[in-house]
Amino acid sequence: MLLCSPTPGSRSAGWGLLILHLVSPSGRPLDQGFFVRDTLTVAYDLLGKLLVRRVDGEVRWGRLVEVEAYCGPEDRAAHSWRGLTQRTRTMFGPPGRAYVYFIYGIHHCLNFVTRPEGQPQAVLVRALEPGPSVGPCSGPGLVCRSLGIDRSLDGAPLQPPILYVLDDGFRPAAAAVFQTKRIGVDYAGDWSERPWRFCLDSPHLSRPRRRA
């Protein structure tokens, strides 16, 4: 059984963990109707959901604990503020797709496209509580590195089996949710002050919660 722990030192040690790598967590995949809604509502409702990635026959997943909303084209922190480009084309497309970009020549970042086609908005995945044997996910670059996400997934529908978001019934307590300004968007003027970073109180955040 998956929850049985093998005897330490036995030949079967680690077998249960191997099976977990091959089996997707259970729940309901979020469909396009979830993502077409108001971007701030989508961002809030994503907290506590599971991000699932299948790569090379292995299932990797984590629970969403930190996201940011980008409400272009008016939002000067959004890539789409500068209009339709080769890079931002996915943001202008249909909702419920992955928008993946490369930054600083080092990191990939994963976003979920929201709103109807032609309204270029998205939610950035900033941190996960990693599932079994998944590497650190305390930052958007680490999320993509640990889940094997790169530009090849840009524009991919968020649907099983490759990359999708799962509702497993978990509902965070309202007191565990908090909002702050978005990170690294000081260039956006007044838009940088919008409290559009949504977080669960978790040790896996990209930036720890400030305590009074």
MIDOSE-1310 file (N, C-alpha, C; in nm, 2 decimals, decimal comma, always signed):
residues 212
mllc	+0,08/-0,12/+0,00/+0,00/+0,00/+0,00/+0,09/+0,13/+0,00; +0,04/+0,23/-0,06/+0,12/+0,35/-0,07/+0,16/+0,41/+0,06; +0,08/+0,40/+0,17/+0,10/+0,47/+0,29/+0,18/+0,38/+0,39; +0,22/+0,26/+0,35/+0,29/+0,17/+0,43/+0,44/+0,21/+0,42
sptp	+0,50/+0,21/+0,54/+0,65/+0,24/+0,54/+0,73/+0,11/+0,55; +0,82/+0,09/+0,45/+0,90/-0,03/+0,46/+0,99/-0,04/+0,58; +1,03/-0,16/+0,61/+1,12/-0,17/+0,72/+1,26/-0,11/+0,69; +1,31/-0,02/+0,78/+1,44/+0,05/+0,74/+1,55/-0,06/+0,71
gsrs	+1,62/-0,04/+0,60/+1,73/-0,13/+0,57/+1,68/-0,25/+0,48; +1,55/-0,26/+0,46/+1,50/-0,37/+0,39/+1,52/-0,35/+0,24; +1,51/-0,45/+0,15/+1,53/-0,44/+0,01/+1,42/-0,36/-0,05; +1,30/-0,35/+0,02/+1,18/-0,27/-0,04/+1,19/-0,13/+0,00
agwg	+1,29/-0,08/+0,08/+1,29/+0,05/+0,12/+1,29/+0,15/+0,00; +1,20/+0,25/+0,00/+1,19/+0,34/-0,11/+1,09/+0,30/-0,21; +1,04/+0,17/-0,21/+0,95/+0,13/-0,31/+0,82/+0,21/-0,31; +0,76/+0,24/-0,19/+0,64/+0,31/-0,18/+0,66/+0,45/-0,24
llil	+0,78/+0,51/-0,22/+0,80/+0,65/-0,27/+0,81/+0,64/-0,42; +0,87/+0,53/-0,48/+0,88/+0,52/-0,62/+0,74/+0,51/-0,68; +0,64/+0,44/-0,62/+0,51/+0,43/-0,67/+0,44/+0,57/-0,66; +0,47/+0,64/-0,56/+0,41/+0,78/-0,55/+0,45/+0,86/-0,67
hlvs	+0,58/+0,85/-0,71/+0,63/+0,92/-0,83/+0,55/+0,89/-0,95; +0,49/+0,77/-0,96/+0,42/+0,73/-1,08/+0,27/+0,75/-1,08; +0,22/+0,79/-0,97/+0,07/+0,80/-0,95/+0,04/+0,95/-0,93; -0,06/+1,00/-1,01/-0,10/+1,14/-0,99/-0,19/+1,15/-0,86
psgr	-0,18/+1,26/-0,79/-0,27/+1,28/-0,68/-0,42/+1,29/-0,73; -0,51/+1,26/-0,65/-0,65/+1,25/-0,69/-0,72/+1,39/-0,67; -0,82/+1,41/-0,75/-0,90/+1,54/-0,74/-0,96/+1,57/-0,87; -1,01/+1,69/-0,88/-1,07/+1,74/-1,01/-0,98/+1,84/-1,08
pldq	-0,94/+1,82/-1,20/-0,86/+1,91/-1,27/-0,94/+2,04/-1,30; -0,88/+2,16/-1,28/-0,95/+2,28/-1,31/-0,96/+2,30/-1,46; -1,08/+2,34/-1,51/-1,10/+2,36/-1,65/-1,09/+2,50/-1,69; -1,11/+2,53/-1,82/-1,10/+2,67/-1,87/-1,19/+2,76/-1,80
gffv	-1,31/+2,71/-1,76/-1,40/+2,80/-1,69/-1,35/+2,86/-1,56; -1,26/+2,79/-1,50/-1,20/+2,84/-1,37/-1,11/+2,96/-1,40; -1,04/+2,95/-1,51/-0,94/+3,06/-1,54/-0,99/+3,18/-1,62; -1,11/+3,17/-1,68/-1,16/+3,28/-1,76/-1,22/+3,39/-1,67
rdtl	-1,23/+3,36/-1,54/-1,29/+3,46/-1,44/-1,19/+3,58/-1,41; -1,24/+3,67/-1,33/-1,16/+3,78/-1,28/-1,03/+3,73/-1,23; -0,92/+3,80/-1,27/-0,78/+3,75/-1,24/-0,75/+3,75/-1,09; -0,80/+3,85/-1,02/-0,78/+3,85/-0,87/-0,85/+3,74/-0,80
tvay	-0,97/+3,71/-0,85/-1,05/+3,60/-0,79/-0,98/+3,46/-0,82; -0,93/+3,45/-0,94/-0,86/+3,33/-0,98/-0,73/+3,31/-0,89; -0,66/+3,42/-0,87/-0,53/+3,41/-0,79/-0,57/+3,37/-0,65; -0,67/+3,43/-0,59/-0,71/+3,39/-0,45/-0,75/+3,24/-0,45
dllg	-0,83/+3,20/-0,55/-0,88/+3,07/-0,54/-0,78/+2,96/-0,58; -0,67/+3,00/-0,64/-0,56/+2,90/-0,67/-0,49/+2,86/-0,54; -0,49/+2,94/-0,44/-0,42/+2,90/-0,31/-0,47/+2,77/-0,26; -0,38/+2,68/-0,23/-0,42/+2,55/-0,18/-0,44/+2,44/-0,29
kllv	-0,45/+2,48/-0,41/-0,47/+2,38/-0,52/-0,33/+2,31/-0,55; -0,34/+2,20/-0,62/-0,22/+2,13/-0,65/-0,17/+2,15/-0,80; -0,05/+2,18/-0,82/+0,01/+2,19/-0,95/+0,07/+2,06/-0,98; +0,03/+2,00/-1,09/+0,08/+1,86/-1,13/+0,15/+1,87/-1,26
rrvd	+0,27/+1,80/-1,26/+0,35/+1,79/-1,39/+0,39/+1,65/-1,41; +0,37/+1,60/-1,52/+0,42/+1,46/-1,56/+0,53/+1,48/-1,66; +0,65/+1,43/-1,63/+0,77/+1,44/-1,71/+0,84/+1,31/-1,71; +0,87/+1,26/-1,83/+0,95/+1,13/-1,84/+0,88/+1,02/-1,76
gevr	+0,75/+1,02/-1,76/+0,68/+0,91/-1,69/+0,66/+0,93/-1,54; +0,72/+1,04/-1,49/+0,72/+1,07/-1,34/+0,63/+1,18/-1,31; +0,55/+1,17/-1,20/+0,46/+1,27/-1,16/+0,52/+1,35/-1,05; +0,53/+1,48/-1,07/+0,58/+1,58/-0,97/+0,47/+1,68/-0,94
wgrl	+0,45/+1,71/-0,81/+0,35/+1,80/-0,78/+0,38/+1,88/-0,65; +0,30/+1,99/-0,63/+0,32/+2,07/-0,51/+0,19/+2,15/-0,49; +0,17/+2,20/-0,37/+0,05/+2,28/-0,33/+0,09/+2,43/-0,35; +0,00/+2,50/-0,42/+0,02/+2,64/-0,44/+0,01/+2,72/-0,32
veve	+0,11/+2,79/-0,28/+0,11/+2,87/-0,16/+0,14/+3,02/-0,18; +0,18/+3,06/-0,31/+0,21/+3,20/-0,34/+0,20/+3,22/-0,49; +0,11/+3,32/-0,52/+0,09/+3,36/-0,66/+0,08/+3,51/-0,67; +0,09/+3,56/-0,79/+0,08/+3,70/-0,81/-0,01/+3,73/-0,93
aycg	-0,10/+3,82/-0,92/-0,19/+3,86/-1,03/-0,14/+3,97/-1,12; -0,15/+3,96/-1,25/-0,10/+4,06/-1,34/-0,22/+4,09/-1,44; -0,27/+4,22/-1,43/-0,39/+4,26/-1,49/-0,37/+4,35/-1,61; -0,30/+4,31/-1,71/-0,28/+4,39/-1,82/-0,40/+4,41/-1,91
pedr	-0,39/+4,50/-2,01/-0,28/+4,58/-2,05/-0,25/+4,70/-1,96; -0,35/+4,74/-1,88/-0,33/+4,87/-1,80/-0,23/+4,85/-1,69; -0,21/+4,74/-1,64/-0,12/+4,71/-1,53/+0,02/+4,72/-1,58; +0,10/+4,82/-1,53/+0,23/+4,84/-1,58/+0,33/+4,74/-1,54
aahs	+0,30/+4,66/-1,44/+0,38/+4,55/-1,40/+0,37/+4,43/-1,49; +0,26/+4,42/-1,57/+0,24/+4,31/-1,66/+0,32/+4,32/-1,79; +0,36/+4,21/-1,83/+0,44/+4,20/-1,96/+0,35/+4,26/-2,07; +0,22/+4,24/-2,07/+0,13/+4,28/-2,17/+0,11/+4,43/-2,18
wrgl	+0,16/+4,51/-2,08/+0,14/+4,65/-2,08/+0,21/+4,71/-2,21; +0,31/+4,65/-2,26/+0,38/+4,70/-2,38/+0,31/+4,65/-2,51; +0,20/+4,58/-2,49/+0,13/+4,53/-2,61/+0,17/+4,39/-2,66; +0,11/+4,35/-2,77/+0,13/+4,22/-2,82/+0,27/+4,21/-2,88
tqrt	+0,35/+4,11/-2,83/+0,48/+4,09/-2,89/+0,49/+3,93/-2,90; +0,60/+3,89/-2,96/+0,62/+3,75/-2,97/+0,63/+3,68/-2,84; +0,69/+3,75/-2,74/+0,70/+3,70/-2,60/+0,56/+3,69/-2,54; +0,48/+3,79/-2,55/+0,35/+3,80/-2,48/+0,23/+3,74/-2,55
rtmf	+0,25/+3,68/-2,67/+0,14/+3,63/-2,75/+0,05/+3,54/-2,67; +0,11/+3,45/-2,59/+0,03/+3,36/-2,51/-0,07/+3,43/-2,42; -0,02/+3,54/-2,36/-0,11/+3,62/-2,27/-0,23/+3,67/-2,33; -0,23/+3,70/-2,46/-0,34/+3,75/-2,54/-0,43/+3,63/-2,59
gppg	-0,39/+3,51/-2,57/-0,47/+3,40/-2,61/-0,57/+3,35/-2,52; -0,63/+3,23/-2,54/-0,74/+3,18/-2,45/-0,69/+3,15/-2,31; -0,78/+3,15/-2,22/-0,75/+3,13/-2,08/-0,72/+2,98/-2,06; -0,66/+2,95/-1,94/-0,63/+2,81/-1,91/-0,52/+2,75/-1,98
rayv	-0,42/+2,84/-2,01/-0,30/+2,79/-2,08/-0,18/+2,84/-2,00; -0,06/+2,77/-2,02/+0,06/+2,81/-1,95/+0,13/+2,92/-2,03; +0,17/+3,02/-1,96/+0,25/+3,13/-2,02/+0,39/+3,11/-1,95; +0,49/+3,07/-2,02/+0,62/+3,04/-1,97/+0,72/+3,14/-2,03
yfiy	+0,80/+3,21/-1,95/+0,90/+3,30/-2,01/+1,03/+3,27/-1,94; +1,14/+3,32/-2,00/+1,28/+3,30/-1,95/+1,33/+3,44/-1,91; +1,39/+3,44/-1,79/+1,43/+3,57/-1,73/+1,57/+3,56/-1,68; +1,64/+3,67/-1,70/+1,78/+3,69/-1,65/+1,88/+3,59/-1,71
gihh	+1,83/+3,52/-1,82/+1,92/+3,42/-1,88/+1,94/+3,30/-1,79; +1,86/+3,28/-1,69/+1,88/+3,17/-1,59/+1,75/+3,10/-1,56; +1,64/+3,17/-1,53/+1,52/+3,11/-1,48/+1,40/+3,11/-1,58; +1,32/+3,00/-1,57/+1,19/+3,00/-1,63/+1,09/+3,04/-1,53
clnf	+0,98/+3,10/-1,57/+0,87/+3,14/-1,48/+0,74/+3,09/-1,54; +0,65/+3,03/-1,46/+0,52/+2,98/-1,51/+0,41/+3,07/-1,46; +0,32/+3,10/-1,56/+0,20/+3,17/-1,54/+0,08/+3,10/-1,59; -0,04/+3,13/-1,54/-0,16/+3,08/-1,59/-0,24/+3,19/-1,65
vtrp	-0,27/+3,18/-1,78/-0,34/+3,28/-1,85/-0,49/+3,28/-1,80; -0,54/+3,40/-1,78/-0,68/+3,42/-1,73/-0,76/+3,51/-1,83; -0,88/+3,53/-1,80/-0,97/+3,62/-1,87/-1,00/+3,57/-2,02; -1,10/+3,62/-2,08/-1,13/+3,58/-2,22/-1,01/+3,62/-2,31
egqp	-1,00/+3,55/-2,43/-0,90/+3,58/-2,53/-0,90/+3,73/-2,57; -0,78/+3,79/-2,57/-0,77/+3,93/-2,61/-0,76/+4,02/-2,49; -0,78/+3,96/-2,36/-0,76/+4,04/-2,24/-0,64/+3,98/-2,17; -0,52/+4,04/-2,20/-0,39/+3,98/-2,16/-0,36/+3,98/-2,01
qavl	-0,41/+3,89/-1,94/-0,39/+3,88/-1,79/-0,34/+3,74/-1,75; -0,28/+3,73/-1,64/-0,22/+3,60/-1,60/-0,19/+3,61/-1,45; -0,17/+3,49/-1,40/-0,13/+3,47/-1,26/+0,01/+3,40/-1,26; +0,10/+3,46/-1,19/+0,24/+3,40/-1,18/+0,24/+3,30/-1,06
vral	+0,30/+3,19/-1,08/+0,32/+3,09/-0,98/+0,46/+3,13/-0,91; +0,45/+3,17/-0,78/+0,57/+3,21/-0,71/+0,63/+3,10/-0,62; +0,54/+3,01/-0,56/+0,59/+2,91/-0,47/+0,49/+2,80/-0,45; +0,55/+2,68/-0,42/+0,47/+2,56/-0,39/+0,52/+2,50/-0,26
epgp	+0,44/+2,43/-0,19/+0,48/+2,34/-0,09/+0,51/+2,21/-0,17; +0,64/+2,17/-0,18/+0,67/+2,06/-0,27/+0,61/+1,92/-0,22; +0,57/+1,84/-0,32/+0,53/+1,71/-0,29/+0,64/+1,61/-0,27; +0,62/+1,48/-0,27/+0,72/+1,38/-0,24/+0,84/+1,39/-0,33
svgp	+0,96/+1,41/-0,28/+1,09/+1,41/-0,35/+1,09/+1,52/-0,46; +1,01/+1,62/-0,45/+1,02/+1,73/-0,54/+1,12/+1,83/-0,47; +1,21/+1,89/-0,55/+1,30/+1,99/-0,50/+1,24/+2,11/-0,45; +1,33/+2,21/-0,40/+1,28/+2,33/-0,35/+1,19/+2,41/-0,45
csgp	+1,08/+2,47/-0,40/+0,99/+2,55/-0,48/+0,96/+2,68/-0,42; +1,06/+2,74/-0,35/+1,04/+2,87/-0,29/+1,08/+2,98/-0,37; +1,02/+2,99/-0,49/+1,05/+3,10/-0,59/+1,01/+3,05/-0,72; +0,97/+3,14/-0,81/+0,92/+3,10/-0,95/+1,02/+3,02/-1,03
glvc	+1,15/+3,06/-1,02/+1,25/+2,98/-1,09/+1,27/+2,84/-1,04; +1,26/+2,83/-0,90/+1,28/+2,70/-0,84/+1,16/+2,61/-0,87; +1,04/+2,67/-0,88/+0,92/+2,59/-0,92/+0,94/+2,52/-1,05; +0,99/+2,60/-1,15/+1,01/+2,55/-1,28/+1,12/+2,45/-1,29
rslg	+1,23/+2,47/-1,22/+1,34/+2,38/-1,22/+1,30/+2,25/-1,15; +1,23/+2,25/-1,04/+1,19/+2,13/-0,97/+1,09/+2,05/-1,04; +1,00/+2,12/-1,12/+0,89/+2,05/-1,19/+0,93/+2,02/-1,34; +1,04/+2,06/-1,38/+1,08/+2,04/-1,52/+1,00/+2,12/-1,62
idrs	+0,98/+2,25/-1,59/+0,90/+2,34/-1,68/+0,99/+2,43/-1,75; +0,97/+2,44/-1,88/+1,05/+2,54/-1,96/+0,97/+2,59/-2,07; +1,03/+2,66/-2,17/+0,96/+2,73/-2,27/+0,89/+2,64/-2,37; +0,92/+2,51/-2,37/+0,85/+2,42/-2,45/+0,71/+2,41/-2,41
ldga	+0,67/+2,45/-2,29/+0,53/+2,44/-2,24/+0,46/+2,57/-2,26; +0,52/+2,67/-2,31/+0,45/+2,80/-2,34/+0,33/+2,78/-2,43; +0,22/+2,82/-2,39/+0,10/+2,80/-2,47/+0,03/+2,67/-2,45; +0,08/+2,58/-2,37/+0,02/+2,45/-2,35/-0,11/+2,46/-2,27
plqp	-0,21/+2,39/-2,31/-0,34/+2,39/-2,23/-0,31/+2,33/-2,09; -0,37/+2,38/-1,99/-0,35/+2,33/-1,85/-0,45/+2,21/-1,83; -0,41/+2,10/-1,89/-0,49/+1,98/-1,89/-0,41/+1,86/-1,87; -0,46/+1,75/-1,80/-0,39/+1,63/-1,79/-0,35/+1,57/-1,92
pily	-0,24/+1,50/-1,93/-0,16/+1,45/-1,82/-0,03/+1,53/-1,80; +0,00/+1,63/-1,89/+0,13/+1,69/-1,89/+0,15/+1,80/-1,78; +0,06/+1,89/-1,77/+0,06/+2,00/-1,68/-0,08/+2,05/-1,65; -0,11/+2,05/-1,52/-0,25/+2,09/-1,49/-0,26/+2,13/-1,34
vldd	-0,37/+2,19/-1,30/-0,40/+2,23/-1,16/-0,52/+2,14/-1,11; -0,50/+2,09/-0,99/-0,60/+1,99/-0,94/-0,66/+2,05/-0,81; -0,79/+2,03/-0,80/-0,86/+2,06/-0,68/-0,88/+1,93/-0,60; -0,81/+1,91/-0,49/-0,82/+1,79/-0,42/-0,91/+1,80/-0,30
gfrp	-0,98/+1,92/-0,29/-1,08/+1,94/-0,18/-1,02/+2,02/-0,07; -0,89/+2,05/-0,07/-0,83/+2,12/+0,04/-0,88/+2,27/+0,04; -0,92/+2,32/+0,15/-0,96/+2,46/+0,16/-0,89/+2,53/+0,27; -0,80/+2,62/+0,24/-0,72/+2,69/+0,35/-0,81/+2,78/+0,43
aaaa	-0,78/+2,79/+0,56/-0,85/+2,88/+0,65/-0,83/+3,02/+0,61; -0,93/+3,10/+0,62/-0,92/+3,24/+0,57/-0,81/+3,32/+0,65; -0,79/+3,28/+0,77/-0,68/+3,34/+0,85/-0,54/+3,31/+0,80; -0,53/+3,20/+0,72/-0,40/+3,16/+0,67/-0,36/+3,24/+0,54
vfqt	-0,46/+3,31/+0,49/-0,43/+3,38/+0,36/-0,40/+3,53/+0,39; -0,30/+3,58/+0,32/-0,26/+3,72/+0,33/-0,22/+3,77/+0,20; -0,22/+3,91/+0,18/-0,18/+3,97/+0,06/-0,08/+4,08/+0,08; +0,01/+4,10/-0,01/+0,11/+4,20/-0,01/+0,13/+4,26/-0,15
krig	+0,22/+4,36/-0,15/+0,26/+4,41/-0,28/+0,33/+4,30/-0,36; +0,33/+4,31/-0,49/+0,41/+4,21/-0,57/+0,56/+4,24/-0,56; +0,63/+4,14/-0,58/+0,78/+4,14/-0,56/+0,85/+4,18/-0,69; +0,94/+4,28/-0,68/+1,03/+4,31/-0,80/+0,97/+4,39/-0,91
vdya	+0,86/+4,47/-0,87/+0,79/+4,55/-0,98/+0,79/+4,70/-0,94; +0,90/+4,74/-0,88/+0,90/+4,88/-0,84/+0,90/+4,98/-0,96; +0,94/+4,93/-1,07/+0,94/+5,01/-1,19/+0,80/+5,05/-1,24; +0,70/+4,99/-1,18/+0,56/+5,00/-1,24/+0,48/+5,12/-1,17
gdws	+0,55/+5,21/-1,10/+0,48/+5,32/-1,05/+0,38/+5,28/-0,95; +0,26/+5,35/-0,95/+0,15/+5,32/-0,86/+0,11/+5,18/-0,87; +0,12/+5,11/-0,98/+0,08/+4,97/-0,99/+0,16/+4,88/-0,90; +0,28/+4,92/-0,86/+0,36/+4,84/-0,78/+0,31/+4,83/-0,64
erpw	+0,22/+4,92/-0,60/+0,16/+4,92/-0,47/+0,04/+4,83/-0,45; -0,01/+4,78/-0,56/-0,13/+4,70/-0,56/-0,10/+4,57/-0,48; -0,19/+4,53/-0,38/-0,16/+4,41/-0,30/-0,21/+4,29/-0,37; -0,14/+4,26/-0,48/-0,18/+4,15/-0,57/-0,09/+4,03/-0,56
rfcl	-0,02/+4,02/-0,46/+0,05/+3,89/-0,42/-0,03/+3,82/-0,32; -0,07/+3,70/-0,35/-0,16/+3,62/-0,26/-0,08/+3,50/-0,21; -0,09/+3,48/-0,07/+0,00/+3,38/-0,01/-0,08/+3,31/+0,10; -0,04/+3,18/+0,12/-0,07/+3,11/+0,24/+0,04/+3,12/+0,33
dsph	+0,01/+3,12/+0,46/+0,12/+3,13/+0,56/+0,19/+2,99/+0,56; +0,31/+2,99/+0,50/+0,39/+2,87/+0,48/+0,54/+2,90/+0,49; +0,61/+2,80/+0,53/+0,76/+2,81/+0,53/+0,82/+2,80/+0,39; +0,74/+2,78/+0,29/+0,79/+2,76/+0,15/+0,77/+2,89/+0,07
lsrp	+0,74/+3,00/+0,12/+0,72/+3,12/+0,05/+0,85/+3,17/-0,01; +0,85/+3,24/-0,12/+0,97/+3,30/-0,18/+1,03/+3,41/-0,09; +0,94/+3,47/-0,02/+0,98/+3,57/+0,08/+0,90/+3,56/+0,21; +0,96/+3,54/+0,32/+0,89/+3,51/+0,44/+0,79/+3,62/+0,48
rrra	+0,68/+3,58/+0,55/+0,58/+3,68/+0,59/+0,64/+3,76/+0,70; +0,62/+3,89/+0,69/+0,67/+3,98/+0,80/+0,57/+3,98/+0,92; +0,63/+3,96/+1,03/+0,55/+3,95/+1,15/+0,55/+4,09/+1,22; +0,44/+4,12/+1,29/+0,43/+4,25/+1,36/+0,52/+4,25/+1,48
